[in-house]
């Protein structure tokens, strides 16, 4: 359920971003001015939305792959402040 909500949230912002939709609007304007077939507009719309979905899936996959915790390891750094054997003694 969280995945679908994230996808809808991402698509909302994908639709509302005007900079990435310039080719789509250009093909729509060319349709009304020059007579470019309307399927070019629908093709650019589908490509634009699919690019957003693929980007969302890649980000989700990268987040899913990095969500495991590393096991605790002993600190072997002699200069670390947590290692009291190597700290200077107060007089």
PASE-537124 format. One line per field, with one value per atom (N, C-alpha, C, O): residue in one letter; residue number from 1; y negated, z, x negated; atom name. Coordinates in Angstrom, 2 decimals, m for minus. Layout:
BEGIN
residu <- a / ...
num <- NUM / ...
y <- Y / ...
z <- Z / ...
x <- X / ...
atome <- CA / ...
This chain:
BEGIN
residu <- x / x / x / x / x / x / x / x / x / x / x / x / x / x / x / x / x / x / x / x / x / x / x / x / x / x / x / x / x / x / x / x / x / x / x / x / x / x / x / x / x / x / x / x / x / x / x / x / x / x / x / x / x / x / x / x / x / x / x / x / x / x / x / x / x / x / x / x / x / x / x / x / x / x / x / x / x / x / x / x / x / x / x / x / x / x / x / x / x / x / x / x / x / x / x / x / x / x / x / x / x / x / x / x / x / x / x / x / x / x / x / x / x / x / x / x / x / x / x / x / x / x / x / x / x / x / x / x / x / x / x / x / x / x / x / x / x / x / x / x / x / x / x / x / x / x / x / x / x / x / x / x / x / x / x / x / x / x / x / x / x / x / x / x / x / x / x / x / x / x / x / x / x / x / x / x / x / x / x / x / x / x / x / x / x / x / x / x / x / x / x / x / x / x / x / x / x / x / x / x / x / x / x / x / x / x / x / x / x / x / x / x / x / x / x / x / x / x / x / x / x / x / x / x / x / x / x / x / x / x / x / x / x / x / x / x / x / x / x / x / x / x / x / x / x / x / x / x / x / x / x / x / x / x / x / x / x / x / x / x / x / x / x / x / x / x / x / x / x / x / x / x / x / x / x / x / x / x / x / x / x / x / x / x / x / x / x / x / x / x / x / x / x / x / x / x / x / x / x / x / x / x / x / x / x / x / x / x / x / x / x / x / x / x / x / x / x / x / x / x / x / x / x / x / x / x / x / x / x / x / x / x / x / x / x / x / x / x / x / x / x / x / x / x / x / x / x / x / x / x / x / x / x / x / x / x / x / x / x / x / x / x / x / x
num <- 1 / 1 / 1 / 1 / 2 / 2 / 2 / 2 / 3 / 3 / 3 / 3 / 4 / 4 / 4 / 4 / 5 / 5 / 5 / 5 / 6 / 6 / 6 / 6 / 7 / 7 / 7 / 7 / 8 / 8 / 8 / 8 / 9 / 9 / 9 / 9 / 10 / 10 / 10 / 10 / 11 / 11 / 11 / 11 / 12 / 12 / 12 / 12 / 13 / 13 / 13 / 13 / 14 / 14 / 14 / 14 / 15 / 15 / 15 / 15 / 16 / 16 / 16 / 16 / 17 / 17 / 17 / 17 / 18 / 18 / 18 / 18 / 19 / 19 / 19 / 19 / 20 / 20 / 20 / 20 / 21 / 21 / 21 / 21 / 22 / 22 / 22 / 22 / 23 / 23 / 23 / 23 / 24 / 24 / 24 / 24 / 25 / 25 / 25 / 25 / 26 / 26 / 26 / 26 / 27 / 27 / 27 / 27 / 28 / 28 / 28 / 28 / 29 / 29 / 29 / 29 / 30 / 30 / 30 / 30 / 31 / 31 / 31 / 31 / 32 / 32 / 32 / 32 / 33 / 33 / 33 / 33 / 34 / 34 / 34 / 34 / 35 / 35 / 35 / 35 / 36 / 36 / 36 / 36 / 37 / 37 / 37 / 37 / 38 / 38 / 38 / 38 / 39 / 39 / 39 / 39 / 40 / 40 / 40 / 40 / 41 / 41 / 41 / 41 / 42 / 42 / 42 / 42 / 43 / 43 / 43 / 43 / 44 / 44 / 44 / 44 / 45 / 45 / 45 / 45 / 46 / 46 / 46 / 46 / 47 / 47 / 47 / 47 / 48 / 48 / 48 / 48 / 49 / 49 / 49 / 49 / 50 / 50 / 50 / 50 / 51 / 51 / 51 / 51 / 52 / 52 / 52 / 52 / 53 / 53 / 53 / 53 / 54 / 54 / 54 / 54 / 55 / 55 / 55 / 55 / 56 / 56 / 56 / 56 / 57 / 57 / 57 / 57 / 58 / 58 / 58 / 58 / 59 / 59 / 59 / 59 / 60 / 60 / 60 / 60 / 61 / 61 / 61 / 61 / 62 / 62 / 62 / 62 / 63 / 63 / 63 / 63 / 64 / 64 / 64 / 64 / 65 / 65 / 65 / 65 / 66 / 66 / 66 / 66 / 67 / 67 / 67 / 67 / 68 / 68 / 68 / 68 / 69 / 69 / 69 / 69 / 70 / 70 / 70 / 70 / 71 / 71 / 71 / 71 / 72 / 72 / 72 / 72 / 73 / 73 / 73 / 73 / 74 / 74 / 74 / 74 / 75 / 75 / 75 / 75 / 76 / 76 / 76 / 76 / 77 / 77 / 77 / 77 / 78 / 78 / 78 / 78 / 79 / 79 / 79 / 79 / 80 / 80 / 80 / 80 / 81 / 81 / 81 / 81 / 82 / 82 / 82 / 82 / 83 / 83 / 83 / 83 / 84 / 84 / 84 / 84 / 85 / 85 / 85 / 85 / 86 / 86 / 86 / 86 / 87 / 87 / 87 / 87 / 88 / 88 / 88 / 88 / 89 / 89 / 89 / 89 / 90 / 90 / 90 / 90 / 91 / 91 / 91 / 91
y <- 1.19 / 0.00 / m1.26 / m2.24 / m1.22 / m2.38 / m2.62 / m3.77 / m1.54 / m1.68 / m2.41 / m3.30 / m2.05 / m2.71 / m4.16 / m5.02 / m4.45 / m5.84 / m6.66 / m7.81 / m6.08 / m6.77 / m6.99 / m8.03 / m6.01 / m6.14 / m7.23 / m8.03 / m7.29 / m8.35 / m9.71 / m10.70 / m9.77 / m11.02 / m11.48 / m12.67 / m10.56 / m10.89 / m11.33 / m12.30 / m10.63 / m11.00 / m12.36 / m13.09 / m12.71 / m14.04 / m15.12 / m16.10 / m14.95 / m15.94 / m15.86 / m16.85 / m14.69 / m14.55 / m15.33 / m15.99 / m15.25 / m15.97 / m17.47 / m18.27 / m17.86 / m19.28 / m19.96 / m21.19 / m19.20 / m19.83 / m20.20 / m19.32 / m21.45 / m21.90 / m21.81 / m21.70 / m21.85 / m21.84 / m20.52 / m20.51 / m19.43 / m18.13 / m17.84 / m16.92 / m18.62 / m18.36 / m19.24 / m19.29 / m19.93 / m20.83 / m20.09 / m20.61 / m18.92 / m18.24 / m17.88 / m17.93 / m17.52 / m17.19 / m18.41 / m18.32 / m19.55 / m20.77 / m21.25 / m21.80 / m21.06 / m21.47 / m20.67 / m21.23 / m19.37 / m18.57 / m18.93 / m18.85 / m19.32 / m19.75 / m21.07 / m21.24 / m21.99 / m23.27 / m23.04 / m23.65 / m22.15 / m21.84 / m21.16 / m21.30 / m20.44 / m19.81 / m20.87 / m20.75 / m21.90 / m22.92 / m23.95 / m24.56 / m24.16 / m25.17 / m24.59 / m25.12 / m23.52 / m22.98 / m21.80 / m21.50 / m21.15 / m19.99 / m18.67 / m17.67 / m18.67 / m17.44 / m16.46 / m16.87 / m15.18 / m14.23 / m14.19 / m14.32 / m14.02 / m14.08 / m12.89 / m12.97 / m11.81 / m10.67 / m11.00 / m10.34 / m12.00 / m12.42 / m13.02 / m12.80 / m13.76 / m14.30 / m13.17 / m13.18 / m12.19 / m11.08 / m10.23 / m9.70 / m10.09 / m9.33 / m10.03 / m9.37 / m11.34 / m12.05 / m12.05 / m12.02 / m12.09 / m12.01 / m10.67 / m10.61 / m9.59 / m8.25 / m8.07 / m7.51 / m8.53 / m8.41 / m9.21 / m8.75 / m10.40 / m11.26 / m10.60 / m10.61 / m10.01 / m9.34 / m8.05 / m7.75 / m7.30 / m6.07 / m6.38 / m5.62 / m7.46 / m7.85 / m8.17 / m7.84 / m8.80 / m9.08 / m7.82 / m7.69 / m6.88 / m5.62 / m4.82 / m4.26 / m4.75 / m4.02 / m4.67 / m3.97 / m6.00 / m6.69 / m6.39 / m6.16 / m6.40 / m6.09 / m4.66 / m4.42 / m3.73 / m2.34 / m2.17 / m1.40 / m2.86 / m2.78 / m3.36 / m2.80 / m4.47 / m5.05 / m4.13 / m3.96 / m3.54 / m2.60 / m1.37 / m0.88 / m0.88 / 0.30 / m0.02 / 0.79 / m1.19 / m1.57 / m1.74 / m1.38 / m2.29 / m2.45 / m1.09 / m0.87 / m0.18 / 1.14 / 1.91 / 2.64 / 1.76 / 2.49 / 2.01 / 2.77 / 0.78 / 0.26 / 0.16 / m0.61 / 0.93 / 0.79 / 1.84 / 2.03 / 2.52 / 3.51 / 2.88 / 1.97 / 3.38 / 2.87 / 3.69 / 4.90 / 3.00 / 3.70 / 4.28 / 3.66 / 5.43 / 6.01 / 5.19 / 4.55 / 5.22 / 4.47 / 5.09 / 6.31 / 4.24 / 4.71 / 4.02 / 2.88 / 4.71 / 4.16 / 3.05 / 3.19 / 1.96 / 0.84 / 1.18 / 1.33 / 1.29 / 1.64 / 0.45 / 0.61 / m0.73 / m1.94 / m2.36 / m2.67 / m2.37 / m2.73 / m4.22 / m4.60 / m5.06 / m6.49 / m6.92 / m8.10 / m5.97 / m6.28 / m6.70 / m6.19 / m7.63 / m8.14 / m7.08 / m7.17 / m6.11 / m5.09 / m4.07 / m3.32 / m4.02 / m3.07 / m3.75 / m4.56 / m3.44 / m4.16 / m3.74 / m4.42 / m2.63 / m2.20 / m3.16 / m3.27 / m3.83 / m4.68 / m6.16 / m7.00 / m6.51 / m7.90 / m8.32 / m7.50 / m9.57 / m10.01 / m10.01 / m10.36 / m9.61 / m9.55 / m10.93 / m11.65 / m11.29 / m12.56 / m12.40 / m11.35 / m13.43 / m13.36 / m14.07 / m14.11
z <- 0.00 / 0.00 / 0.00 / m0.68 / 0.78 / 0.80 / m0.56 / m0.95 / m1.29 / m2.61 / m3.55 / m4.29 / m3.53 / m4.41 / m4.03 / m4.91 / m2.73 / m2.31 / m2.73 / m3.16 / m2.62 / m3.07 / m4.57 / m5.05 / m5.32 / m6.77 / m7.18 / m8.06 / m6.55 / m6.85 / m6.46 / m7.16 / m5.34 / m4.88 / m5.88 / m6.22 / m6.34 / m7.30 / m8.63 / m9.22 / m9.10 / m10.37 / m10.29 / m11.28 / m9.14 / m8.97 / m9.17 / m9.88 / m8.56 / m8.72 / m10.09 / m10.59 / m10.69 / m12.06 / m13.01 / m13.92 / m12.84 / m13.70 / m13.45 / m14.38 / m12.21 / m11.89 / m12.24 / m12.20 / m12.58 / m12.96 / m14.44 / m15.29 / m14.74 / m16.11 / m16.94 / m18.17 / m16.31 / m17.08 / m17.83 / m18.97 / m17.21 / m17.85 / m18.90 / m19.70 / m18.89 / m19.83 / m21.07 / m21.82 / m21.31 / m22.46 / m23.79 / m24.64 / m24.01 / m25.30 / m25.50 / m26.62 / m24.43 / m24.55 / m24.99 / m25.90 / m24.33 / m24.69 / m26.09 / m26.81 / m26.47 / m27.81 / m28.88 / m29.90 / m28.67 / m29.67 / m29.71 / m30.76 / m28.58 / m28.59 / m29.34 / m30.10 / m29.13 / m29.86 / m31.36 / m32.19 / m31.70 / m33.12 / m33.75 / m34.95 / m32.97 / m33.49 / m33.92 / m34.98 / m33.11 / m33.43 / m34.44 / m35.14 / m34.54 / m35.46 / m36.81 / m37.86 / m36.81 / m38.05 / m38.57 / m39.76 / m37.69 / m38.11 / m37.84 / m38.49 / m36.88 / m36.48 / m35.94 / m35.19 / m36.30 / m35.79 / m34.25 / m33.59 / m33.70 / m32.24 / m31.54 / m30.35 / m32.26 / m31.58 / m31.11 / m30.19 / m31.70 / m31.19 / m29.80 / m28.94 / m29.57 / m28.23 / m27.24 / m26.15 / m27.59 / m26.68 / m26.46 / m25.37 / m27.50 / m27.37 / m26.41 / m25.55 / m26.54 / m25.62 / m24.20 / m23.24 / m24.05 / m22.72 / m22.07 / m20.89 / m22.83 / m22.29 / m21.96 / m20.92 / m22.83 / m22.57 / m21.33 / m20.52 / m21.18 / m20.03 / m18.73 / m17.74 / m18.73 / m17.53 / m17.24 / m16.09 / m18.28 / m18.07 / m17.56 / m16.75 / m18.02 / m17.50 / m16.01 / m15.24 / m15.60 / m14.18 / m13.37 / m12.26 / m13.91 / m13.19 / m13.08 / m12.02 / m14.16 / m14.11 / m13.12 / m12.38 / m13.10 / m12.13 / m10.70 / m9.83 / m10.47 / m9.14 / m8.74 / m7.59 / m9.67 / m9.36 / m9.06 / m8.17 / m9.80 / m9.52 / m8.16 / m7.44 / m7.80 / m6.48 / m5.39 / m4.36 / m5.60 / m4.61 / m4.47 / m3.37 / m5.59 / m5.54 / m4.81 / m4.01 / m5.06 / m4.38 / m2.88 / m2.07 / m2.51 / m1.09 / m0.44 / 0.70 / m1.15 / m0.61 / m0.42 / 0.57 / m1.33 / m1.25 / m0.14 / 0.33 / 0.29 / 1.33 / 2.68 / 3.53 / 2.92 / 4.17 / 5.22 / 6.17 / 5.07 / 6.06 / 7.00 / 6.62 / 8.21 / 9.19 / 9.14 / 8.95 / 9.30 / 9.34 / 10.74 / 11.72 / 10.83 / 12.16 / 12.95 / 12.38 / 14.26 / 15.13 / 15.09 / 15.21 / 14.93 / 14.92 / 16.03 / 16.41 / 16.54 / 17.61 / 17.05 / 15.98 / 17.79 / 17.38 / 17.67 / 18.83 / 16.64 / 16.80 / 16.54 / 16.43 / 16.44 / 16.20 / 17.49 / 18.46 / 17.53 / 18.77 / 19.11 / 20.25 / 18.17 / 18.40 / 18.74 / 18.89 / 18.84 / 19.15 / 20.60 / 21.47 / 20.87 / 22.23 / 23.12 / 24.34 / 22.53 / 23.34 / 23.89 / 24.81 / 23.37 / 23.83 / 24.92 / 24.61 / 26.18 / 27.30 / 27.56 / 28.31 / 26.97 / 27.21 / 26.59 / 27.08 / 25.53 / 24.82 / 25.16 / 24.61 / 26.03 / 26.41 / 27.41 / 28.23 / 27.36 / 28.32 / 29.73 / 29.96 / 30.67 / 32.08 / 32.72 / 32.49 / 33.53 / 34.26 / 35.50 / 36.15 / 35.83 / 37.01 / 38.19 / 39.25
x <- m0.82 / 0.00 / m0.87 / m0.56 / m1.98 / m2.87 / m3.50 / m3.74 / m3.77 / m4.36 / m3.42 / m3.84 / m2.13 / m1.16 / m0.96 / m0.84 / m0.93 / m0.78 / m1.99 / m1.85 / m3.17 / m4.38 / m4.38 / m4.83 / m3.88 / m3.82 / m2.84 / m3.15 / m1.68 / m0.70 / m1.24 / m1.04 / m1.92 / m2.52 / m3.58 / m3.65 / m4.42 / m5.46 / m4.85 / m5.32 / m3.82 / m3.20 / m2.52 / m2.49 / m1.96 / m1.36 / m2.41 / m2.17 / m3.57 / m4.62 / m5.27 / m5.81 / m5.23 / m5.75 / m4.86 / m5.36 / m3.55 / m2.63 / m2.71 / m2.57 / m2.94 / m2.96 / m4.27 / m4.35 / m5.31 / m6.58 / m6.50 / m6.37 / m6.57 / m6.38 / m7.65 / m7.57 / m8.83 / m10.07 / m10.25 / m10.72 / m9.89 / m10.08 / m9.02 / m9.17 / m7.95 / m6.87 / m6.92 / m5.95 / m8.02 / m8.14 / m7.95 / m7.22 / m8.56 / m8.30 / m6.83 / m6.33 / m6.15 / m4.73 / m3.94 / m3.11 / m4.18 / m3.45 / m3.84 / m3.00 / m5.10 / m5.53 / m4.81 / m4.40 / m4.66 / m3.94 / m2.45 / m1.83 / m1.88 / m0.48 / m0.32 / 0.63 / m1.23 / m1.18 / m1.40 / m0.73 / m2.35 / m2.57 / m1.36 / m1.13 / m0.60 / 0.61 / 1.62 / 2.24 / 1.78 / 2.78 / 2.26 / 3.07 / 0.96 / 0.45 / 0.04 / 0.43 / m0.73 / m1.29 / m0.46 / m0.49 / 0.26 / 1.04 / 0.35 / 0.64 / m0.57 / m1.24 / m0.19 / 0.70 / m0.28 / 0.72 / 0.74 / m0.29 / 1.94 / 2.13 / 1.47 / 1.19 / 1.22 / 0.60 / m0.82 / m1.32 / m1.49 / m2.79 / m2.67 / m3.53 / m1.59 / m1.36 / m1.14 / m1.72 / m0.31 / m0.04 / m1.29 / m1.50 / m2.10 / m3.34 / m4.30 / m4.91 / m4.45 / m5.35 / m4.79 / m5.56 / m3.47 / m2.87 / m3.15 / m3.51 / m2.99 / m3.24 / m4.73 / m5.06 / m5.60 / m7.04 / m7.42 / m8.23 / m6.85 / m7.13 / m6.68 / m7.41 / m5.47 / m4.99 / m5.76 / m6.06 / m6.09 / m6.87 / m8.27 / m8.80 / m8.86 / m10.18 / m10.08 / m10.99 / m8.99 / m8.80 / m8.59 / m9.11 / m7.83 / m7.59 / m8.89 / m9.17 / m9.67 / m10.93 / m11.88 / m12.58 / m11.92 / m12.78 / m12.34 / m13.17 / m11.03 / m10.51 / m10.86 / m11.24 / m10.75 / m11.07 / m12.56 / m12.93 / m13.41 / m14.85 / m15.20 / m16.02 / m14.57 / m14.81 / m14.29 / m14.95 / m13.12 / m12.57 / m13.45 / m13.66 / m13.96 / m14.83 / m16.13 / m16.61 / m16.69 / m17.93 / m17.68 / m18.53 / m16.54 / m16.21 / m15.97 / m16.38 / m15.33 / m15.06 / m16.36 / m16.51 / m17.31 / m18.56 / m19.47 / m20.31 / m19.32 / m20.19 / m19.54 / m19.99 / m18.50 / m17.76 / m18.11 / m17.36 / m19.22 / m19.59 / m20.63 / m21.35 / m20.67 / m21.62 / m22.91 / m22.88 / m24.02 / m25.30 / m25.50 / m25.09 / m26.11 / m26.33 / m27.34 / m28.22 / m27.21 / m28.11 / m29.49 / m29.64 / m30.52 / m31.90 / m32.67 / m32.37 / m33.64 / m34.47 / m35.36 / m35.93 / m35.46 / m36.29 / m37.76 / m38.14 / m38.58 / m39.99 / m40.90 / m42.11 / m40.34 / m41.12 / m41.82 / m41.14 / m43.16 / m43.85 / m43.72 / m43.96 / m43.36 / m43.25 / m41.82 / m41.55 / m40.94 / m39.56 / m39.41 / m40.12 / m38.50 / m38.29 / m37.64 / m37.73 / m36.98 / m36.32 / m37.31 / m36.97 / m38.50 / m39.50 / m40.33 / m41.21 / m40.07 / m40.69 / m42.14 / m42.84 / m42.61 / m43.99 / m45.01 / m46.13 / m44.62 / m45.56 / m45.39 / m46.11 / m44.47 / m44.27 / m45.37 / m45.80 / m45.80 / m46.82 / m46.25 / m45.10 / m47.09 / m46.68 / m46.81 / m47.78 / m45.81 / m45.85 / m46.72 / m46.68 / m47.51 / m48.40 / m47.80 / m48.42
atome <- N / CA / C / O / N / CA / C / O / N / CA / C / O / N / CA / C / O / N / CA / C / O / N / CA / C / O / N / CA / C / O / N / CA / C / O / N / CA / C / O / N / CA / C / O / N / CA / C / O / N / CA / C / O / N / CA / C / O / N / CA / C / O / N / CA / C / O / N / CA / C / O / N / CA / C / O / N / CA / C / O / N / CA / C / O / N / CA / C / O / N / CA / C / O / N / CA / C / O / N / CA / C / O / N / CA / C / O / N / CA / C / O / N / CA / C / O / N / CA / C / O / N / CA / C / O / N / CA / C / O / N / CA / C / O / N / CA / C / O / N / CA / C / O / N / CA / C / O / N / CA / C / O / N / CA / C / O / N / CA / C / O / N / CA / C / O / N / CA / C / O / N / CA / C / O / N / CA / C / O / N / CA / C / O / N / CA / C / O / N / CA / C / O / N / CA / C / O / N / CA / C / O / N / CA / C / O / N / CA / C / O / N / CA / C / O / N / CA / C / O / N / CA / C / O / N / CA / C / O / N / CA / C / O / N / CA / C / O / N / CA / C / O / N / CA / C / O / N / CA / C / O / N / CA / C / O / N / CA / C / O / N / CA / C / O / N / CA / C / O / N / CA / C / O / N / CA / C / O / N / CA / C / O / N / CA / C / O / N / CA / C / O / N / CA / C / O / N / CA / C / O / N / CA / C / O / N / CA / C / O / N / CA / C / O / N / CA / C / O / N / CA / C / O / N / CA / C / O / N / CA / C / O / N / CA / C / O / N / CA / C / O / N / CA / C / O / N / CA / C / O / N / CA / C / O / N / CA / C / O / N / CA / C / O / N / CA / C / O / N / CA / C / O / N / CA / C / O / N / CA / C / O / N / CA / C / O / N / CA / C / O / N / CA / C / O / N / CA / C / O / N / CA / C / O / N / CA / C / O
